Amino acid sequence: MRRIYLDYAATTPTHPDVAKAIRPYFSKAFGNPSSMHSFGQEARIAIEEARDKVASLIGANSEEIVFTSGGTEADNFAIKGIAYANEGKGSHIITSSIEHHAVLETCKFLESRGFKVTYLPVDEYGLVDPQDVKRAITDKTILISVMHANNEVGTIEQITEISQIAREADIYLHTDAAQTLGHIPSKVNDLGVDLLAMSAHKLGGPKGVGALYIRKGTNIISFIHGGEQEKRRRASTENVSGIVGFGVATQIAQRVMEGEAHRQNALRDKLLKGLTEHIEHIHLNGHPSRRLPNSINISIDDVEGEAILLNLNMESIYASTGSACSSGSSEPSHVLLALGRSKDQARSSIRFSLGRETAAQDIDRVIAVLPKVVASLRAKEQISLRSKLSLNGAVKLRNDIRKYEEENHTPLLCRLGGLRCLTCAASGMGSGCTLAKWQLSKAREIAEKRANGQVC
Ligand SMILES: Cc1ncc(COP(=O)(O)O)c(C=O)c1O
């Protein structure tokens, strides 16, 4: 059976041309780019070529690109680097409540070090209102960090509008572009950002490499100290093979991005339409039109997202309940809660993210399989709900009996075997309530008779 991978927002397969390009840097071209000899210079040239390619994709100058170990480090660098470099000016940061943990946890860390952070709310589609950004600015604000597109629901934020506000107030603007680089246009001058975080493995590059764009003239300090690599902005011997792979991945993305965006958009819409037609009580999470071309996030009432995932996995279909970094956490997604979804709706969500290898037949198969999975899970959920209800009913009735006993100083429960009804209910047969009701009415009847002296 064909394995259908629909979790490209978590990571993408390394493109074969990328894999081919990086291979020599593990063997004959293994030099340290800081070395003066030919081995070193070969590696140095490869890094600088990759830097040009990455810069070209975002319309930046090559000197404005600093390679990092991934998107997480790029976010950390941007936020901590600006915070510590501009402490003299202020200590207030504005971000959104739906950021990736790479941003949120960095902001929380800075809060523990005395910085003040405003976490802006989003609307029901996951959009930050630029006017909220404007209202949150104080004379202490040094940085605004709003992601380009959300990794869970795919909503594309209004970065250009936010950048106008940041510019007027002379505040640095950072955007996390891990999900947009190579998927939608992400030119730094069109967006108007000062800092932009990138991750290679989201666009067919290797894992463990990324970059931070830093606009020329930005006051930022490094937070990894050591050697003089990356023009003293990020110490440590460069990940040469990773950087070369990142460069090739950006080059490929530049070539295929527009066509792929159209193709994936159509497949994504077909998937959503097919699922909506075949599954009742299904809700799209995220913005209906301002969204990434490759991803949809849906909540399906009365079923757990994780249960859907496991069932799809058995059918060789691989999706996600949200961020790969928080899967395994029993907490509902902070993004979906911020969009106003209930905890239940958040727990019943599933994300499908498409990629270059996704074919029309894959989408047809999901449309055929998922409705059956949902129907079967809903049927099981009905049975367990019924037993839960009957258990709740039995507990309430037992409490009524106890209350009756206390008020009337009459022990009835053990005499009438009241606990048995609980056992019945717990077995899920649904007969507990009926039995308990009968017992309560019988108890009352006996108590009345006893009060009237009819029984001893
Ligand atoms: C929006 C966003 N930011 C940051 C990251 C972290 O990137 P990396 O895995 O390269 O550290 C991810 C990856 O899931 C992401 O989706």
The ligand as an SDF file (V2000), in Angstrom:
LIG
                    3D

 16 16  0  0  0  0  0  0  0  0999 V2000
    6.7020   28.2560   12.8910 C   0  0  0  0  0  0  0  0  0  0  0  0
    7.9070   27.4920   13.3080 C   0  0  0  0  0  0  0  0  0  0  0  0
    8.9050   28.1100   13.9340 N   0  0  0  0  0  0  0  0  0  0  0  0
   10.0010   27.4710   14.3330 C   0  0  0  0  0  0  0  0  0  0  0  0
   10.1520   26.1310   14.1210 C   0  0  0  0  0  0  0  0  0  0  0  0
   11.3880   25.4320   14.5970 C   0  0  0  0  0  0  0  0  0  0  0  0
   12.2430   25.1210   13.5240 O   0  0  0  0  0  0  0  0  0  0  0  0
   13.4100   24.0330   13.7210 P   0  0  0  0  0  0  0  0  0  0  0  0
   12.7470   22.7010   13.7470 O   0  0  0  0  0  0  0  0  0  0  0  0
   14.2730   24.2140   12.5070 O   0  0  0  0  0  0  0  0  0  0  0  0
   14.1180   24.3840   14.9700 O   0  0  0  0  0  0  0  0  0  0  0  0
    9.1330   25.4210   13.4750 C   0  0  0  0  0  0  0  0  0  0  0  0
    9.2280   23.9580   13.2850 C   0  0  0  0  0  0  0  0  0  0  0  0
    8.3060   23.2170   13.5550 O   0  0  0  0  0  0  0  0  0  0  0  0
    7.9820   26.1130   13.0620 C   0  0  0  0  0  0  0  0  0  0  0  0
    6.9690   25.4870   12.4470 O   0  0  0  0  0  0  0  0  0  0  0  0
  1  2  1  0
  2  3  1  0
  2 15  2  0
  3  4  2  0
  4  5  1  0
  5  6  1  0
  5 12  2  0
  6  7  1  0
  7  8  1  0
  8  9  2  0
  8 10  1  0
  8 11  1  0
 12 13  1  0
 12 15  1  0
 13 14  2  0
 15 16  1  0
M  END
$$$$
